[in-house]
Structures are given as C-alpha cells and as structure tokens.
C-alpha cells in the first residue's frame, strides 16, 4: 500500500523555476556587482561571436569557441561584439532584478 503523502514527482514547471532561481543572480549590492558587470569570470556573458551569436565571458573563451566552431575563418579580436557596451542601459536608471518572496 502506498501512503497518503504528497507524491514525489515534480512538474516540469516547478523544476524549471528551481533551476532558474538557482542559476540566475538576482542580488544587488557589492556582492553581485562583479556578476552584473561581467568583470570577472563568474560574470554574465560579455562578448558575442559575430558569426553565430554565441556568448562568452572573456576573450580567451571566445577564441576557444572560434577555433572549435569556425576553423576556416581567421580569428579577429576586433570583430567580437561587446554586449556590455552596446546593450548596457544608463547607470542612473539601472536596478538589480530582485526576485522577492514567492509567498503572496
């Protein structure tokens, strides 16, 4: 006989929400500053490949991607798109995305 407890299965929506909450930085302040600006390796993707639009956090990672995926095209660092300079909003209007409580 099975118990009357809650079933152990999880919905795909619940798993996706947990994965998003675990992998997305939503914190503000000094702790999340490096992550939001993409300064360090732990930061968000800063560079974009001009050929296939894949993102990478630094030039070395982009060079590794380029050598693996685009071996016939020569690597030119000047053609890499810097997402933080082209898509960054004005600093006075930026606010960190804070998730807040799940309880209503």
C-alpha positions in Angstrom: 0.0 0.0 0.0 1.1 3.5 -0.7 1.0 6.3 1.8 -1.2 9.4 1.6 1.7 11.7 1.5 2.4 14.1 -1.4 3.6 12.3 -4.5 7.3 12.5 -5.1 7.0 13.6 -8.7 7.7 17.2 -9.7 6.3 19.1 -12.6 8.5 20.4 -15.4 7.4 24.0 -14.5 8.5 23.5 -10.9 11.9 22.1 -11.9 12.5 24.9 -14.4 11.6 27.5 -11.8 14.0 25.9 -9.3 16.8 25.8 -11.9 16.2 29.4 -12.9 16.3 30.5 -9.2 19.5 28.6 -8.6 21.4 29.8 -11.6 20.3 33.4 -12.1 21.9 36.1 -10.0 19.2 38.4 -8.7 21.1 40.0 -5.8 22.1 43.6 -5.6 24.8 45.5 -3.8 28.5 44.8 -3.8 28.1 41.0 -3.7 26.5 40.9 -7.1 28.3 43.8 -8.7 31.1 41.7 -10.4 28.5 39.3 -11.7 26.2 42.1 -13.1 29.0 43.9 -14.8 30.8 40.8 -16.1 34.2 41.9 -14.9 35.3 38.5 -13.6 35.0 35.0 -14.9 31.9 34.4 -12.8 30.1 37.3 -14.5 27.5 37.3 -17.2 28.4 36.8 -20.8 30.2 39.9 -22.0 31.2 39.0 -25.6 29.3 37.8 -28.6 30.5 35.8 -31.6 29.9 37.8 -34.8 29.2 34.7 -36.8 26.8 32.6 -34.7 25.9 35.0 -31.8 27.1 32.6 -29.1 28.2 34.5 -26.0 31.3 34.1 -23.8 32.5 35.8 -20.7 36.0 36.7 -21.9 38.3 36.9 -24.9 40.1 33.6 -24.2 36.8 31.6 -24.1 35.7 33.3 -27.3 39.0 32.4 -29.0 38.5 28.7 -27.9 34.9 28.8 -29.3 36.1 30.4 -32.6 38.8 27.8 -33.1 36.4 24.9 -32.4 33.4 26.1 -34.4 34.8 28.4 -37.1 38.2 26.9 -38.0 38.2 28.2 -41.6 37.6 31.9 -40.6 40.6 33.7 -39.1 40.1 34.9 -35.5 40.0 38.7 -35.3 39.6 40.1 -31.8 38.4 43.5 -33.2 35.2 41.9 -34.7 34.0 40.5 -31.4 30.8 42.3 -30.2 31.0 43.7 -26.6 27.4 43.3 -25.2 28.0 45.4 -22.2 29.0 48.5 -24.2 26.3 48.1 -26.8 23.3 46.9 -24.7 24.1 48.5 -21.3 21.4 50.9 -20.1 22.2 54.2 -18.4 23.8 53.6 -15.0 21.4 56.0 -13.3 18.3 54.0 -14.3 19.6 50.5 -13.6 18.2 48.5 -10.7 19.1 44.9 -9.9 16.4 42.3 -10.7 15.3 41.2 -7.3 13.0 38.2 -7.2 11.4 38.9 -3.8 9.2 36.5 -2.0 7.2 33.7 -3.6 4.5 33.9 -1.0 1.6 36.3 -1.7 
